[in-house]
Amino acid sequence: MTLEEAIVSALEFEKRVRDHYVDAAQHATDPAGKKFFALLAREEEGHVDFLEQKLAEHRAGGKLGDAALPTVIPKSDWVVEGLDKLEAAAKPRRKGRDEDLERLFTALRLEDEATEHYKKLVATLGPEGRALFQRFLDIEDGHTALVQTEIDVANKTGYFYDFQEFNLED
């Protein structure tokens, strides 16, 4: 795969994920859910803009500029510190909760697909492409962690980041 093909394929992934978050923000029933989905929609829109810029740079001269991909998502330690706030804010089951949860599961699947795509690009492209898509891979890992956290809190499964916090069997 050429660098241009990689950028175009990444744009397709980012647009699909962005569109899901835009739709989820519009249809979420919980105000906090709307805010969460809208934040990730803005993040993905930034990815689309960034990739479009990189594609234009590549087509114009074959070289990519040094601009770094920004993110609005905080570091993962912030997420861990915010768990207590999320749990305190979790509301009892309400109408629309199941649909919001399904939107989160769809988001998780899309983030996982994007992560796998970026892993392949990092593994197969030359140094310039690896540098570009490694940053996307790092950010997608953060998105996945955020979505998983929202799912864990919403489900109150006893898991956080796929680690069991308590076990009712013991």
Number of C-alpha atoms within 10 A of each C-alpha: 10 12 18 16 11 21 21 16 15 22 19 14 21 24 17 14 23 25 15 21 28 19 15 24 24 14 16 22 17 16 10 14 21 19 14 18 27 20 17 24 23 16 20 26 19 18 21 19 14 17 19 16 15 22 21 15 14 16 12 10 8 13 13 17 11 9 10 10 14 13 16 12 15 12 11 14 8 10 17 16 10 11 15 12 11 17 14 9 11 15 11 8 10 9 10 13 17 14 14 22 17 14 22 23 16 17 23 20 15 19 22 16 15 23 22 14 18 25 16 14 24 22 13 14 17 12 9 13 19 20 14 23 24 16 16 22 20 12 21 20 16 19 23 20 20 21 22 20 21 23 22 17 20 20 14 12 14 14 17 19 16 12 8 10 10 11 9 5 4 4
